[in-house]
C-alpha cells in the first residue's frame, strides 16, 4: 500500500512526500456556493521504510472536535517518529459542517450515512465519494475519532467489527476498557471502509463542542498503541487495566418526565437493579427512579437533566455473563490511572448523588 499512498500525495496538486518526510498538504473535497474550492488540511508522515498506511480522522461530524484536538496533538508531537509505513492525519474531515459548528452538512445530510458516495449525487454523496477514493482506497487501516451526539457524553469506547481479524487486532491494541462489537450502521464511514478492505475502527468519547483533556489523552494513547502494534512506532503500548467486549448496548429511557438526579457516572461498572437516575417535578416531589436491567458498564449518558417520557438517559453496555462487575471495579481502581481520571472529568458536569434510601 505504500506505493498507493505515494500516488495519493502526488495526485494532490503535484505535492510529493518522499520517504522520511512529513508535510502539510490539502485535499479538495467540494466547492462552495461562491465557486471556491473547499479543501481539508492534511498532515502526511512517511517513514523511510515501507509499511502499512493508516489514516486518523476527526470531526466527521462537524461538532465532534475531541478528535480534532487529539490529531493536532499528534501532528505537534516531537517524539512522533515512524519506524515504517505512513500515517495520514486529518483533524477535520467534514470541513463544511465544522465551519457551521454543526453535525451536518449544509444540505442537512449526515456525511457518516453517505458512504461510499456517488460522484453525481448530493453534496454529501459527492464529498463522501471523494474521501473514499482519495483516502480510504489507499489505506490499510483507519481510526475515526468521534464523540457523543449533542446533549450527551460518552465514556471512551471502541466500535469495531470483531469478526474481522485485523479490525479485532487494532481494536484491542487501541487499549480502551470497552469495545462494542458490531459492523456499524449502513453507509457509515467505518462499515464501508471495512467492506472496501481498509480495516477501520471508531473511538467514541466525550461531548460535542469540547476538547476534553482526558479524552484527548485517551485518543492519542490509543492511536500510538495501534501504530506500535503495527510495528510503525518503536515504543511500548499503554493499556487500561482490563478490556471487555460488549455485544449488546441499550439506551435506558425515562418512564416519566421531570428533572434528573444521576446516581451513576460515565464509565462506571454497575450491577443489575442498581439505581441509575431519579427524576422529580421541579419542586423535587413525585420521585421516580430508574434501575439497571442487567450488569453493565455505563457507556453514555444524557447531560440534559430536564427530560420527557421516553427520553434516553443512560446507554448501558451489557457485561458478558462470565464477568462480574466487582472484578472489573477492582481492576480499574487498583491504581489511579487515566481511566479513573476520565470518569471523574466526564461526571464533573453532572449532578451525581447517592440514591435516597426509599427509592421506588
DANORKA-V301001 format. One record per backbone hydrogen bond with DSSP energy under -1.0 kcal/mol. NH is the residue of the N-H (numbers start at 1). CO is the residue of the C=O. Records with the same first field share a line. If there is no record, write none. Layout:
# DANORKA-V301001
NH: CO / CO
This chain:
# DANORKA-V301001
5: 1
6: 2
7: 3
8: 4
9: 5
10: 6
11: 7
12: 9
13: 11
14: 10
15: 12
21: 18
23: 44
25: 42
27: 40
29: 38
30: 38
32: 36
35: 32
38: 30
40: 27
42: 25
43: 89
44: 23
45: 87
46: 21
47: 85
54: 86
55: 141
56: 88
57: 143
58: 90
64: 61
65: 63
69: 65
70: 66
71: 67
72: 68
73: 69
74: 70
75: 71
76: 72
81: 79
83: 232
85: 49
86: 52
87: 45
88: 54
89: 43
90: 56
93: 58
94: 59
95: 93
98: 94
99: 95
101: 98
102: 97
105: 109
108: 105
113: 110
114: 111
115: 187
121: 118
126: 122
127: 123
128: 124
129: 125
130: 126
131: 127
132: 128
133: 129
134: 130
135: 131
136: 131
137: 132
138: 135
139: 136
140: 53
141: 53
142: 199
143: 55
144: 201
145: 57
146: 203
148: 206
152: 149
153: 301
154: 206
155: 299
157: 204
158: 178
159: 202
160: 180
162: 160
164: 161
168: 164
169: 165
170: 166
171: 167
172: 168
173: 169
174: 170
179: 244
180: 158
181: 246
182: 160
188: 185
192: 188
193: 189
194: 190
195: 191
196: 192
197: 194
198: 193
199: 140
201: 142
202: 159
203: 144
204: 157
205: 146
206: 154
209: 63
216: 212
217: 213
218: 214
219: 215
220: 216
221: 217
222: 218
223: 219
224: 220
225: 221
226: 222
227: 223
228: 224
229: 225
230: 226
231: 228
232: 227
233: 227
240: 175
244: 177
246: 179
250: 316
252: 314
254: 311
258: 307
259: 280
260: 305
261: 278
262: 351
263: 276
267: 298
268: 265
270: 296
273: 292
274: 271
276: 290
277: 290
278: 261
279: 288
280: 259
281: 285
284: 281
288: 279
290: 277
292: 274
296: 270
297: 317
298: 268
299: 297 / 315
300: 315
301: 153
302: 313
303: 151
307: 258
310: 254
311: 308
313: 252
314: 252
315: 300
316: 250
317: 297
318: 248
319: 295
323: 320
328: 324
329: 325
330: 326
331: 327
332: 328
333: 329
337: 335
341: 337
342: 338
343: 339
344: 340
345: 341
346: 342
347: 343
350: 347
352: 350
353: 262
